[in-house]
C-alpha cells in the first residue's frame, strides 16, 4: 500500500485502489455500546448523562451518575477524588478515565471506549471506498455515413464499494486493507 500524500488516497495495485476520506462532521454515530458518561455543568448544577448501554453493570453506571450529581463535581474540581474513591470502594472501579472536549467532560472506566468516543468528538471519522480501474472507450462517428471520426480510450476509476463510519485513522486503514483483499 503506498501513500499518495495528504489526499487520503491509498493506491493498492495497478487495478484496484482504496480511498480513505476524512468525514469530520459525521453525525450518525450511536455510541450505544460504549460505557461513557457525559458530564455537563449549568447554573442548575451538574448532570451526568449515560451515552451507552454496554460495558457497565446497571448498578455501577447508576452509582457513578448519582455520585457525580450528588457531589456536583467534574474531573477539573478538587472534589472529583470523592467520586473516584467512592467508585473504587463500593463498585471495584479501579480507575476512571476522563476527557474534556471544551464543552463537556466524558468519563469511563474503559480507556479504549473513551478513546473511541474522543476520536468521534474530535472528528476522526473516515469513509473508505474501493475502486477498480476501468477503460472508457469513446467513439465519435458521422451519423449520416456511420464513418468513425475519432476513437480514444481513457482510463478512470469506478466505485465498487463504499463503507463509512470508521472512527480513528488506524481503524480506517485496517478496514481499507480488508476491503482491498475482498475486492482484488
Beta strands, then each sheet from edge to edge (+ up, - down):
strand 1: 2-3
strand 2: 9-11
strand 3: 16-22
strand 4: 37-42
strand 5: 45-50
strand 6: 97-100
strand 7: 105-108
strand 8: 125-141
strand 9: 148-167
sheet 1: 1+ 2- 3+ 8- 9+
sheet 2: 5+ 4- 7+ 6-
end
